[in-house]
Amino acid sequence: MDDFNLLTAKWIPVLFNDGTTERLGITETFLQAGRIREIAASNPMDRVALIRFLLALLYWCKGNPADGSFAISDENENKTYFNLLGDGRRFMQDEDVWKEATIRAEEKAKHRDSPDDEKTKTPRDKGTFRPVGDLLQEFPVDSKVIHFRHVQNYKYGLCRACCAMGLVRFCAFASAYAQVFPAGLNGPTPAYAIPTGSTLQETLRLNWSGSGATIGLAGFCDGGKAAPAKDIGAVTAFTWQPRRIWLGELGDKPEACAYCGKPERIIRRIAFGPGWKSPFTGSGKEKKFWPGDPHLLLAGARKAKKPTRKSSQNKAPEKTNGQPIGFPPPNLRVGIHASFWRTAAKVAADNAKCGKSLQVMGPAANKALYQDSTAITVPAVTHDAAQRLGYLDNIRAALPGMLQKTTVNPQRRHPNRFAALDAFSASLESKLNAHGIQSPSEASANEFAKAVRRVVLATTGGSPLHRRQSLEDADRALQETMEKAKAQQP
């Protein structure tokens, strides 16, 4: 059987500086990093997961940055860790889960015709055979009605490159379900902010820092045999194993991969089971997450807790930088989605992610069911960005009330104006983002004025003179609002 070693096999999609795309192996990706613009995966979750995986390899092979060299040999004693298939050790896989799935299938076949009280029930935390679509959230399985590919279980397959992508994606994103399968290390719907440069090499340098001082266990080494304790490092976190997986049989003839469409030999089923559970705890609605994650967006600093009677008096109180935030659920209105870049920028400034533009990527979910995957660009933030963003927030928050007051009857609600403002908010926020995070400027003022005029013209009936009067009232009210917001700035 072809081992498909990920050090040399072509599986990582990249976009070169000249606009061409290609798949590369791990070794070639590092060697060509200076010529690569970015990871070219279509799903943003894959882009962030692959960047974090490459960083884990840098920490694992070279430790904390020293000479900055990216060269990694593909001829060493650890090469077998990266075999995707074949007998023996496999990349991010656990053979025990295949054995558990085989036993479960045999028990099910043996007791298929037995009365219910005689059937043997296998524990739910053991492995089971599943369609290969469980590797990627885009595919429908069982009762999952939210999906992006229309296929039938076991009648489709994924190529080896896409299977490898699915294994790496689970390191960063996994939702909890069935009270057995745990969420990822940072919860089911984290948003990650990655400082980005003009090339992949620069992006890796920006993110390869001393934060990996505690290297820890690599998830691709031991196949998720045992979950690590709280004292974890970057390698452990970036290769976290919330699922135990073993890839099934590789087809003999090339067929179209259901994900990338390339004619390759495909895999139709996997053995699938729960993996590592988070070693961190949270009380009430607090989420479980790794406090040392350099990319996780955390909002709302939480003060240190006072020690309780049961806790040690000598133990220092725990504190974190806040709680993870994720993208808004898809069912919320357009304005909330359009303005998320400002929320991300403020959080990035609070987390000291300053000086470089950020790619914020993650899933949008409804009750941990992934319904979308999103990436936004946040302009380079400075340490006083929160004040500048506060100015934009104050104006945007005042627009609905201001538009209501400039109508003929300001005492009643005007849902048509609120709906128009929400519809135009995507264009407005895009323009504000393009102008960057700066102090009150003529550019941002013009964008607010354009949006207000569009709303008034779209929702004001009557004669041209009446619309003209409404525009003048709205322009005057906007000017007062902006002067008030400017005065509120420190």
C-alpha positions as CSV (number, residue, x, y, z in Angstrom):
1,M,0.0,0.0,0.0
2,D,1.2,3.5,-0.8
3,D,2.2,5.2,2.5
4,F,1.5,8.7,1.1
5,N,4.2,10.4,3.3
6,L,3.1,13.9,4.0
7,L,6.6,15.3,4.1
8,T,7.0,14.7,0.3
9,A,3.5,13.9,-1.0
10,K,1.6,16.9,-2.5
11,W,-1.3,17.8,-0.2
12,I,-1.0,21.4,1.1
13,P,-2.6,23.9,-1.3
14,V,-0.6,27.1,-1.8
15,L,-0.9,30.3,-3.8
16,F,2.5,31.6,-5.1
17,N,3.4,35.3,-5.5
18,D,3.0,35.0,-9.2
19,G,-0.7,33.9,-8.9
20,T,-0.2,30.2,-9.7
21,T,-1.5,27.5,-7.3
22,E,-0.1,24.1,-6.5
23,R,-0.1,21.4,-3.8
24,L,3.1,20.8,-2.0
25,G,4.5,18.5,0.7
26,I,5.6,19.7,4.1
27,T,9.3,19.9,3.3
28,E,8.7,21.8,0.0
29,T,6.3,24.2,1.7
30,F,9.0,25.3,4.1
31,L,11.6,25.6,1.4
32,Q,9.3,27.6,-0.9
33,A,7.8,29.7,1.9
34,G,9.4,32.9,0.6
35,R,7.7,32.4,-2.8
36,I,4.3,31.5,-1.4
37,R,1.7,34.2,-0.8
38,E,-0.6,32.2,1.4
39,I,-2.2,28.8,2.1
40,A,-4.8,28.5,-0.7
41,A,-7.4,26.2,1.0
42,S,-10.9,27.2,0.1
43,N,-12.2,26.8,3.6
44,P,-10.8,29.4,6.1
45,M,-10.8,26.8,8.8
46,D,-8.2,24.8,6.8
47,R,-6.1,27.9,6.3
48,V,-5.8,28.6,10.0
49,A,-5.4,25.0,10.9
50,L,-2.6,24.5,8.4
51,I,-0.7,27.6,9.6
52,R,-0.9,26.4,13.2
53,F,0.2,22.9,12.1
54,L,3.3,24.3,10.3
55,L,4.1,26.4,13.4
56,A,3.8,23.2,15.5
57,L,6.4,21.6,13.2
58,L,8.8,24.5,13.6
59,Y,8.5,24.3,17.4
60,W,8.8,20.5,17.3
61,C,11.8,20.4,15.0
62,K,13.7,23.6,16.0
63,G,12.2,24.8,19.3
64,N,12.0,28.5,19.9
65,P,13.3,30.8,17.2
66,A,17.0,30.9,16.9
67,D,18.6,31.3,13.5
68,G,15.1,31.5,11.8
69,S,15.9,28.8,9.4
70,F,12.9,27.0,7.9
71,A,14.8,24.0,6.4
72,I,13.3,20.7,7.6
73,S,14.8,17.4,6.3
74,D,12.5,14.7,4.9
75,E,15.1,12.0,5.6
76,N,15.2,11.4,9.4
77,E,14.1,8.9,12.0
78,N,10.7,10.7,12.4
79,K,9.7,10.3,8.8
80,T,7.2,7.5,9.6
81,Y,5.2,9.8,11.8
82,F,3.9,11.4,8.6
83,N,2.7,8.3,6.8
84,L,-0.9,8.8,6.1
85,L,-1.5,5.1,5.1
86,G,0.2,1.8,5.4
87,D,0.9,-0.7,8.2
88,G,2.1,0.5,11.5
89,R,2.4,4.1,12.7
90,R,0.2,6.7,10.9
91,F,-0.2,10.4,10.9
92,M,-2.7,11.6,13.6
93,Q,-4.4,8.2,13.7
94,D,-5.1,5.5,16.3
95,E,-5.3,1.9,15.1
96,D,-7.2,1.0,18.3
97,V,-10.3,2.8,17.1
98,W,-10.3,0.6,14.0
99,K,-10.2,-2.5,16.1
100,E,-13.1,-1.1,18.3
101,A,-15.1,-0.4,15.2
102,T,-14.5,-3.9,13.9
103,I,-15.7,-5.4,17.1
104,R,-18.8,-3.2,17.1
105,A,-19.6,-4.2,13.6
106,E,-19.2,-7.9,14.4
107,E,-21.4,-7.6,17.5
108,K,-24.1,-5.7,15.5
109,A,-24.1,-8.4,12.8
110,K,-24.2,-11.2,15.3
111,H,-27.2,-9.8,17.2
112,R,-29.0,-8.2,14.3
113,D,-31.9,-10.6,14.5
114,S,-32.0,-11.0,18.3
115,P,-34.6,-9.5,20.6
116,D,-33.8,-6.1,22.0
117,D,-33.1,-7.4,25.5
118,E,-30.5,-9.9,24.1
119,K,-28.6,-7.4,22.0
120,T,-25.1,-6.5,23.1
121,K,-24.7,-2.7,23.4
122,T,-21.2,-1.4,22.7
123,P,-20.2,1.6,24.8
124,R,-20.8,4.9,23.0
125,D,-17.2,6.1,23.6
126,K,-15.8,3.3,21.4
127,G,-15.0,3.6,17.8
128,T,-17.4,2.9,15.0
129,F,-17.3,2.8,11.2
130,R,-18.4,6.1,9.7
131,P,-18.6,7.8,6.2
132,V,-15.4,9.6,5.3
133,G,-17.4,12.8,5.3
134,D,-17.1,13.0,9.1
135,L,-13.6,14.4,8.4
136,L,-15.0,17.6,6.8
137,Q,-18.0,19.5,8.1
138,E,-19.1,20.3,4.5
139,F,-20.6,16.9,4.0
140,P,-24.0,15.6,5.2
141,V,-23.9,12.6,7.6
142,D,-26.9,11.2,9.5
143,S,-29.2,14.0,10.4
144,K,-26.9,16.9,9.6
145,V,-29.0,19.0,7.3
146,I,-26.7,21.9,7.1
147,H,-24.0,21.0,4.5
148,F,-22.3,22.3,1.4
149,R,-21.9,19.1,-0.7
150,H,-24.8,16.9,-1.8
151,V,-23.7,13.3,-1.6
152,Q,-24.8,9.9,-0.2
153,N,-23.1,8.0,2.5
154,Y,-20.4,5.6,1.4
155,K,-21.1,6.3,-2.3
156,Y,-18.5,9.1,-2.4
157,G,-14.9,9.3,-1.2
158,L,-12.1,11.7,-0.5
159,C,-8.6,11.7,-1.9
160,R,-5.6,11.2,0.4
161,A,-4.7,14.9,0.3
162,C,-8.2,16.0,1.4
163,C,-8.2,13.3,4.2
164,A,-5.0,14.8,5.5
165,M,-6.6,18.2,5.5
166,G,-9.5,16.9,7.5
167,L,-7.2,15.4,10.1
168,V,-5.4,18.7,10.5
169,R,-8.6,20.7,10.7
170,F,-9.8,18.7,13.7
171,C,-6.7,20.1,15.6
172,A,-8.2,23.6,15.5
173,F,-12.0,23.0,15.2
174,A,-14.3,20.3,16.6
175,S,-17.8,20.6,18.0
176,A,-19.2,18.6,20.9
177,Y,-22.1,16.2,20.4
178,A,-23.8,13.1,21.7
179,Q,-22.4,13.8,25.2
180,V,-19.4,11.7,24.2
181,F,-17.5,13.6,21.5
182,P,-15.6,16.5,23.1
183,A,-15.2,19.9,21.5
184,G,-11.8,21.2,20.5
185,L,-9.2,22.6,22.9
186,N,-10.7,26.1,22.6
187,G,-14.4,25.1,22.5
188,P,-16.6,24.4,19.5
189,T,-16.5,27.8,17.7
190,P,-13.3,29.7,18.4
191,A,-12.1,32.6,16.2
192,Y,-8.4,32.8,15.5
193,A,-6.5,36.0,14.6
194,I,-3.4,35.3,12.6
195,P,-0.9,38.2,12.0
196,T,-0.1,38.0,8.3
197,G,2.8,39.1,6.2
198,S,3.3,39.5,2.4
199,T,4.5,35.9,2.1
200,L,4.0,32.6,4.0
201,Q,7.6,32.9,5.3
202,E,6.9,36.3,6.8
203,T,3.6,35.0,8.3
204,L,5.3,32.1,10.0
205,R,8.1,34.4,11.3
206,L,5.5,36.7,12.8
207,N,3.8,33.8,14.6
208,W,6.9,31.8,15.5
209,S,7.8,33.3,18.9
210,G,8.9,32.4,22.4
211,S,5.4,31.4,23.3
212,G,6.3,27.8,22.5
213,A,8.8,27.5,25.3
214,T,6.8,24.6,26.6
215,I,6.9,22.3,23.6
216,G,4.8,19.4,24.9
217,L,3.5,16.3,23.2
218,A,2.9,16.3,19.5
219,G,-0.5,14.9,18.5
220,F,0.9,13.4,15.3
221,C,3.4,11.3,17.2
222,D,1.3,9.2,19.6
223,G,-2.0,9.1,17.7
224,G,-3.9,10.6,20.5
225,K,-3.3,7.7,22.9
226,A,-3.5,9.8,26.1
227,A,-4.7,13.4,26.7
228,P,-2.1,15.7,28.1
229,A,-2.5,17.6,31.3
230,K,-3.0,21.4,31.7
231,D,0.7,22.2,31.3
232,I,0.7,22.1,27.5
233,G,2.7,24.1,24.9
234,A,2.2,25.3,21.4
235,V,3.0,21.9,19.7
236,T,0.4,20.1,21.8
237,A,-2.3,22.8,21.4
238,F,-1.7,23.2,17.6
239,T,-1.9,19.4,17.1
240,W,-4.8,18.7,19.6
241,Q,-6.6,15.4,19.0
242,P,-10.4,15.7,19.9
243,R,-11.1,12.6,17.7
244,R,-9.6,9.2,17.3
245,I,-9.5,8.3,13.6
246,W,-8.2,5.6,11.3
247,L,-8.6,5.9,7.6
248,G,-10.2,3.0,5.8
249,E,-9.3,1.1,2.6
250,L,-7.9,3.0,-0.4
251,G,-9.7,2.4,-3.7
252,D,-7.9,0.7,-6.5
253,K,-9.1,2.9,-9.4
254,P,-9.0,6.7,-9.7
255,E,-12.3,8.5,-9.0
256,A,-13.4,12.1,-8.6
257,C,-12.7,13.3,-5.0
258,A,-16.0,14.6,-3.6
259,Y,-14.1,17.6,-2.1
260,C,-11.5,18.8,-4.5
261,G,-12.8,17.1,-7.6
262,K,-9.4,15.7,-8.7
263,P,-9.3,12.1,-10.1
264,E,-7.5,10.2,-7.4
265,R,-7.7,6.9,-5.5
266,I,-10.2,7.6,-2.8
267,I,-11.2,6.5,0.7
268,R,-14.9,5.9,1.5
269,R,-15.0,5.1,5.2
270,I,-13.1,5.7,8.4
271,A,-13.1,4.4,12.0
272,F,-14.2,7.3,14.2
273,G,-14.3,7.8,18.0
274,P,-13.9,10.5,20.7
275,G,-10.4,11.7,21.5
276,W,-8.8,14.1,23.9
277,K,-10.9,16.1,26.3
278,S,-9.9,19.5,27.3
279,P,-8.0,19.6,30.6
280,F,-9.3,23.1,31.4
281,T,-12.5,23.8,33.2
282,G,-15.1,26.6,33.2
283,S,-17.9,27.5,35.6
284,G,-21.4,28.4,34.5
285,K,-21.4,29.8,30.9
286,E,-17.6,30.2,30.9
287,K,-15.9,28.3,28.0
288,K,-13.1,25.9,28.3
289,F,-9.9,27.1,26.5
290,W,-6.2,27.2,26.6
291,P,-5.3,30.5,28.2
292,G,-1.9,30.6,26.5
293,D,-3.1,30.4,22.9
294,P,-1.4,33.2,20.9
295,H,-4.1,33.3,18.2
296,L,-7.3,32.9,20.1
297,L,-9.6,36.0,20.3
298,L,-10.5,36.7,23.9
299,A,-13.0,39.4,25.0
300,G,-13.8,40.8,28.4
301,A,-10.9,40.4,30.9
302,R,-11.9,38.4,33.9
303,K,-10.5,39.3,37.3
304,A,-8.7,36.7,39.4
305,K,-10.9,34.6,41.6
306,K,-10.5,34.7,45.3
307,P,-9.4,31.4,46.8
308,T,-12.2,29.4,48.4
309,R,-12.0,27.5,51.7
310,K,-11.4,24.2,49.9
311,S,-8.5,25.7,47.8
312,S,-5.0,26.0,49.2
313,Q,-4.3,29.3,50.9
314,N,-0.8,29.3,49.2
315,K,-2.2,28.8,45.8
316,A,-2.2,31.9,43.6
317,P,-5.6,32.9,42.3
318,E,-6.3,32.0,38.7
319,K,-7.1,34.6,36.1
320,T,-7.6,34.7,32.4
321,N,-7.6,37.4,29.7
322,G,-11.3,36.9,29.0
323,Q,-13.6,34.5,27.1
324,P,-13.2,33.3,23.5
325,I,-15.4,35.0,21.0
326,G,-16.6,33.5,17.7
327,F,-18.3,34.7,14.6
328,P,-22.0,35.6,14.9
329,P,-24.5,32.8,14.0
330,P,-25.7,33.0,10.4
331,N,-29.3,33.6,11.4
332,L,-28.5,37.0,12.8
333,R,-29.1,40.2,10.8
334,V,-26.6,41.5,8.2
335,G,-25.5,44.5,10.3
336,I,-24.1,42.3,13.1
337,H,-22.1,40.3,10.7
338,A,-20.9,43.3,8.8
339,S,-19.6,45.0,12.0
340,F,-17.8,42.0,13.4
341,W,-14.5,43.3,12.1
342,R,-14.7,46.2,14.6
343,T,-15.3,43.7,17.4
344,A,-12.4,41.6,16.3
345,A,-10.1,44.7,16.0
346,K,-11.0,45.9,19.5
347,V,-10.3,42.5,20.9
348,A,-7.0,42.2,19.0
349,A,-5.9,45.6,20.4
350,D,-6.8,44.4,23.9
351,N,-4.8,41.2,23.3
352,A,-1.8,43.3,22.2
353,K,-2.0,42.0,18.6
354,C,-0.7,45.2,17.2
355,G,1.3,46.4,14.2
356,K,0.2,43.9,11.5
357,S,-3.0,43.2,9.7
358,L,-4.8,40.2,10.9
359,Q,-6.7,37.4,9.2
360,V,-9.5,36.4,11.6
361,M,-10.9,33.0,10.7
362,G,-13.4,30.5,12.2
363,P,-16.8,28.8,11.9
364,A,-20.2,30.4,12.3
365,A,-22.4,28.0,14.2
366,N,-25.9,27.6,15.6
367,K,-25.8,25.6,18.8
368,A,-22.4,24.1,17.9
369,L,-23.7,23.0,14.4
370,Y,-21.3,24.5,11.9
371,Q,-23.3,26.4,9.3
372,D,-20.6,28.6,7.7
373,S,-16.9,29.3,7.7
374,T,-15.7,32.9,7.5
375,A,-12.5,34.9,7.1
376,I,-12.2,38.7,7.5
377,T,-9.2,41.0,7.3
378,V,-8.7,43.4,10.2
379,P,-6.5,46.4,9.5
380,A,-3.3,46.8,11.5
381,V,-4.3,47.9,15.0
382,T,-2.4,50.2,17.3
383,H,-2.4,50.4,21.1
384,D,-5.0,53.3,21.0
385,A,-7.2,51.5,18.5
386,A,-9.9,50.9,21.1
387,Q,-10.5,54.7,21.4
388,R,-10.6,55.2,17.6
389,L,-12.9,52.2,17.2
390,G,-15.1,53.6,20.0
391,Y,-15.7,56.7,17.8
392,L,-17.0,54.5,15.0
393,D,-19.1,52.5,17.4
394,N,-20.8,55.5,18.9
395,I,-21.8,56.9,15.5
396,R,-23.0,53.6,14.2
397,A,-25.0,52.9,17.4
398,A,-26.7,56.3,17.1
399,L,-27.8,56.0,13.5
400,P,-31.1,54.1,14.1
401,G,-32.4,56.6,16.6
402,M,-31.2,59.5,14.5
403,L,-32.9,58.2,11.3
404,Q,-36.1,57.7,13.3
405,K,-36.1,61.3,14.6
406,T,-35.8,62.7,11.1
407,T,-39.1,61.3,9.9
408,V,-42.5,63.0,9.8
409,N,-43.6,61.0,12.8
410,P,-40.6,60.4,15.0
411,Q,-42.7,59.0,17.8
412,R,-43.3,55.7,16.1
413,R,-40.9,53.0,14.9
414,H,-40.0,52.9,11.2
415,P,-38.9,49.3,10.4
416,N,-38.4,50.2,6.8
417,R,-35.5,52.6,7.7
418,F,-34.0,50.1,10.1
419,A,-34.2,47.4,7.4
420,A,-32.6,49.7,4.8
421,L,-29.8,50.7,7.2
422,D,-29.1,47.0,7.9
423,A,-29.1,46.2,4.2
424,F,-26.6,49.0,3.5
425,S,-24.4,48.2,6.5
426,A,-22.3,45.6,4.6
427,S,-21.2,48.3,2.1
428,L,-20.7,50.9,4.9
429,E,-18.6,48.6,7.1
430,S,-16.5,47.5,4.1
431,K,-15.6,51.1,3.3
432,L,-14.8,51.9,6.9
433,N,-12.6,48.8,7.1
434,A,-10.8,49.9,3.9
435,H,-10.0,53.4,5.4
436,G,-8.3,51.6,8.3
437,I,-8.5,52.2,12.0
438,Q,-7.7,55.9,12.3
439,S,-8.8,59.0,14.2
440,P,-11.9,60.8,13.1
441,S,-11.4,61.7,9.5
442,E,-13.1,63.2,6.5
443,A,-13.1,59.8,4.8
444,S,-15.1,58.0,7.5
445,A,-17.5,61.0,7.8
446,N,-18.2,60.8,4.1
447,E,-19.0,57.1,4.3
448,F,-21.5,57.7,7.1
449,A,-23.1,60.5,5.2
450,K,-23.4,58.4,2.0
451,A,-25.1,55.6,4.0
452,V,-27.6,57.9,5.7
453,R,-28.5,59.6,2.4
454,R,-29.1,56.1,0.8
455,V,-31.4,55.1,3.6
456,V,-33.4,58.3,3.5
457,L,-33.8,58.3,-0.3
458,A,-34.9,54.6,-0.2
459,T,-37.5,55.0,2.5
460,T,-38.9,58.5,2.2
461,G,-42.1,58.8,0.1
462,G,-43.9,61.9,-1.1
463,S,-42.8,64.8,-3.2
464,P,-39.2,65.6,-4.2
465,L,-39.4,68.6,-1.9
466,H,-40.3,66.3,1.0
467,R,-37.4,64.0,0.3
468,R,-35.1,67.0,0.0
469,Q,-36.2,68.3,3.4
470,S,-35.7,64.8,4.9
471,L,-32.1,64.7,3.5
472,E,-31.3,68.1,5.0
473,D,-32.6,67.0,8.4
474,A,-30.7,63.8,8.3
475,D,-27.4,65.5,7.2
476,R,-27.8,68.0,10.1
477,A,-28.6,65.3,12.6
478,L,-25.6,63.2,11.5
479,Q,-23.3,66.2,11.8
480,E,-24.5,66.7,15.4
481,T,-24.1,63.0,16.2
482,M,-20.5,63.0,14.9
483,E,-19.5,66.1,16.8
484,K,-21.0,64.5,20.0
485,A,-19.1,61.2,19.3
486,K,-15.9,63.2,18.8
487,A,-16.3,65.1,22.0
488,Q,-16.8,61.8,23.9
489,Q,-13.3,60.6,22.8
490,P,-10.6,60.8,25.6
